[in-house]
Amino acid sequence: MLESQLPAVIVLLLLGTAAKLVTVRTGGEPGALSRLGPAVLVPGRMQAPALLFCAAVEAVLAAGLLLTTHPAFRWGTAAFFAMSTYVLLELRRRRPDAGCGCFGEVSSAPVGLRSVGRTVALTGMALLSVWAPVPGWAAFTHPTWYAAAGVALLAALSPEVEELINRVRYRAPCEQRPAPAESVTLGRLRASGTWRAHRDELTSADPYDSWRELCWRFFAFRNRSGEDVVFAVYLSGRRPAVRVAVVTPEDSDSLPTYTQVSA
């Protein structure tokens, strides 16, 4: 049982390595690296090296888990996923628009609770595997129901699965896909906890303005203090990310004016 989660952990590490290498090699969409963790946390010229370093660490850990029972690789993997959980929480706090970058450009959606939950689950799986008596290759030859349950859990916690399905269906980047009807997106906003936290402050339940920019649709409201409350709803996924900003008249006067450009 202790080795049951090794195959899932190894496969996830290898997939993460391959996806990051492909993203760095192709460059992804324009500006993609600037929206992916951990690249988003470092200066521009260091973004590609940061992703490559992360990919190299994942490759070394995967090889160690696959071929040996050395505790350095077992504990190192648990520490890696624990640190990843911390980084994702920092991304949610400091850059709520950025993706986790766990699987390269495919993981460009804003970090949500599912992505954080996945790293927590992987940390637990890695800790369970620390005392496994066999290397990873042996665990691959004896699959168990515990392994299947682990794979199912990781699949449920991976928003990338939905993104890949959408890409197969539409074969276009998120910002170029047909957006859901505005009423549908507004319904998703009103079903979110972010909306419930701010709705009592608003003067009206209907937005006075709405627009789309890339993968986001924005809804502007006013609160009782005369400030603008702007909600941003991500246009991909069944439970999209929702962000909010309160803009005071002073903030509005200090902001530069941009010409709107269609995606």
C-alpha positions in Angstrom: 0.0 0.0 0.0 2.8 2.4 0.8 4.1 2.3 -2.8 0.6 2.5 -4.4 0.8 6.3 -5.1 4.3 6.2 -6.6 3.1 5.7 -10.2 0.8 8.7 -10.1 3.4 10.9 -8.5 6.1 9.9 -11.0 3.8 10.4 -14.0 2.7 13.8 -12.8 6.3 14.9 -12.3 7.2 13.7 -15.8 4.2 15.4 -17.4 5.1 18.6 -15.6 8.6 18.4 -16.9 7.6 17.7 -20.5 4.9 20.5 -20.5 7.3 23.1 -19.1 10.0 22.2 -21.7 7.5 22.5 -24.5 6.2 25.9 -23.2 9.7 27.3 -23.0 10.7 25.9 -26.4 7.6 27.2 -28.3 7.1 30.3 -26.2 3.3 29.5 -26.0 1.0 32.4 -26.6 2.4 36.0 -26.6 3.4 36.9 -23.0 2.5 33.4 -21.8 5.5 33.1 -19.5 4.7 36.3 -17.7 1.4 34.7 -16.6 2.7 31.4 -15.3 4.1 30.5 -11.9 6.8 30.3 -10.8 8.0 32.4 -13.8 5.5 35.2 -12.8 7.4 35.7 -9.5 10.8 36.5 -11.1 12.0 39.2 -13.5 11.3 38.9 -17.2 14.7 37.6 -18.3 14.6 34.9 -15.6 11.2 33.6 -16.4 12.3 30.9 -18.9 15.3 29.8 -16.7 12.9 29.5 -13.7 10.5 27.2 -15.6 13.5 25.1 -16.9 14.9 24.8 -13.4 11.6 23.7 -12.1 11.4 21.1 -14.9 14.9 19.9 -14.1 14.0 19.4 -10.4 10.8 17.4 -11.4 12.8 15.2 -13.8 15.5 14.4 -11.2 12.9 13.6 -8.6 10.9 11.4 -11.0 14.0 9.5 -12.0 15.0 9.0 -8.3 11.5 7.7 -7.4 11.4 5.4 -10.4 14.8 3.8 -10.0 15.7 3.9 -6.3 14.4 3.8 -2.8 16.8 6.5 -1.6 15.1 8.6 1.1 16.5 11.8 -0.4 14.3 11.5 -3.4 11.3 10.5 -1.3 11.6 13.4 1.2 12.7 15.7 -1.6 9.4 15.0 -3.5 7.3 15.7 -0.5 9.2 18.9 0.2 8.8 19.9 -3.5 5.0 19.6 -3.4 4.7 21.3 0.0 6.7 24.2 -1.4 4.5 24.2 -4.5 1.5 24.6 -2.3 3.0 27.6 -0.7 3.9 29.1 -4.1 0.3 28.6 -5.3 -1.1 30.3 -2.3 1.3 33.2 -2.9 0.2 33.4 -6.5 -3.5 33.6 -5.4 -2.6 36.5 -3.1 -0.1 38.5 -5.2 -1.1 37.7 -8.8 -4.7 36.4 -8.9 -4.7 36.6 -12.7 -1.7 34.2 -13.1 -1.8 30.5 -13.7 0.1 27.9 -11.8 2.2 26.8 -14.7 2.2 23.3 -13.3 1.8 21.8 -16.8 3.2 24.7 -18.7 1.0 26.9 -20.8 -2.0 24.5 -20.4 -2.1 25.6 -16.7 -2.7 29.3 -17.6 -6.1 29.6 -15.9 -6.0 31.5 -12.6 -4.9 29.5 -9.6 -8.0 28.1 -7.9 -8.7 25.8 -4.9 -8.6 22.8 -7.1 -4.9 23.5 -8.1 -4.0 24.1 -4.5 -5.9 21.0 -3.4 -4.0 18.9 -6.0 -0.6 20.0 -4.6 -1.8 19.2 -1.1 -2.9 15.7 -2.3 0.4 15.2 -4.0 2.2 16.2 -0.8 0.2 13.5 1.1 0.9 10.9 -1.6 4.6 11.7 -1.5 4.7 11.4 2.3 2.9 8.1 2.1 5.5 6.8 -0.4 8.5 7.8 1.8 8.5 4.4 3.5 7.7 2.3 0.5 10.0 -0.8 0.4 10.2 -0.9 -3.5 11.3 1.6 -6.2 8.7 3.2 -8.5 9.2 0.8 -11.4 8.1 -2.1 -9.2 5.0 -0.3 -8.2 4.1 0.1 -11.8 4.0 -3.6 -12.3 1.5 -4.2 -9.4 -1.3 -1.7 -9.8 -3.9 -1.5 -7.0 -7.2 0.0 -6.3 -5.4 2.6 -4.1 -3.5 3.7 -7.1 -6.7 4.0 -9.2 -8.3 6.1 -6.4 -5.2 8.4 -6.3 -5.4 8.9 -10.1 -9.1 9.6 -9.9 -8.6 12.2 -7.1 -5.8 14.0 -9.1 -8.0 14.0 -12.2 -10.9 15.6 -10.3 -8.5 18.3 -8.9 -6.9 19.1 -12.3 -8.5 22.0 -14.1 -6.2 21.3 -17.0 -8.4 18.3 -18.0 -11.2 20.7 -18.8 -8.8 23.1 -20.6 -7.5 20.2 -22.8 -11.1 19.1 -23.6 -11.9 22.7 -24.6 -8.8 22.9 -26.8 -9.8 19.7 -28.5 -13.3 21.0 -29.1 -12.3 24.5 -30.2 -8.7 24.2 -31.2 -8.1 27.9 -30.4 -6.6 29.8 -27.4 -9.1 30.9 -24.8 -9.1 34.5 -25.9 -10.1 33.5 -29.4 -12.9 31.2 -28.5 -16.6 32.2 -28.6 -17.5 33.5 -25.2 -20.6 32.3 -23.3 -23.5 34.6 -23.5 -23.2 37.6 -21.3 -26.2 36.5 -19.2 -24.6 33.1 -18.7 -21.4 34.7 -17.4 -23.4 37.1 -15.2 -25.2 34.1 -13.7 -21.8 32.5 -12.9 -20.8 35.7 -11.2 -23.9 35.8 -9.1 -23.3 32.2 -8.0 -19.8 33.0 -6.7 -18.8 33.7 -3.2 -17.0 36.9 -4.4 -20.4 38.3 -5.5 -22.1 37.3 -2.3 -19.4 39.1 -0.3 -20.0 42.4 -2.1 -23.6 42.4 -3.3 -25.1 44.2 -0.3 -22.8 47.1 -1.0 -24.1 47.7 -4.5 -26.7 50.1 -5.5 -28.0 47.8 -8.3 -27.8 44.1 -9.0 -27.4 44.9 -12.7 -24.1 46.2 -14.1 -23.9 49.6 -15.7 -21.1 48.4 -18.0 -19.7 45.1 -19.3 -16.8 44.2 -21.6 -14.5 41.4 -22.6 -10.7 41.4 -22.5 -9.0 38.2 -23.6 -10.2 35.4 -21.4 -12.1 37.6 -18.9 -15.4 39.3 -18.9 -15.7 42.4 -16.7 -18.9 43.8 -15.0 -18.9 47.2 -13.5 -21.2 48.3 -10.7 -21.4 51.2 -8.2 -21.6 50.9 -4.5 -23.2 53.2 -2.0 -20.0 55.2 -1.5 -20.0 56.1 -5.2 -17.1 53.8 -6.0 -16.8 51.5 -8.9 -16.9 47.8 -8.1 -15.5 45.8 -11.0 -15.9 42.0 -11.1 -13.8 39.9 -13.5 -15.1 36.4 -14.5 -12.8 33.9 -16.3 -14.5 32.6 -19.4 -13.2 29.0 -19.2 -14.3 26.2 -16.9 -17.5 25.2 -15.2 -16.6 27.0 -12.0 -14.6 30.0 -13.3 -12.4 32.2 -11.2 -14.0 35.5 -10.1 -11.9 38.5 -9.1 -13.1 41.9 -7.8 -11.6 45.4 -7.5 -13.0 48.5 -5.9 -11.9 51.7 -7.8 -12.3 55.1 -6.1 -12.8 58.3 -8.1 -9.2 59.3 -7.2 -7.9 56.0 -8.6 -9.9 56.5 -11.8 -8.4 60.0 -12.3 -4.9 58.7 -11.9 -5.2 55.8 -14.4 -4.0 56.3 -17.9 -6.5 56.0 -20.8 -6.1 53.1 -23.1 -7.6 52.4 -26.5 -9.6 49.2 -26.5 -8.1 46.5 -28.8 -10.1 43.5 -29.9 -8.6 40.1 -29.2 
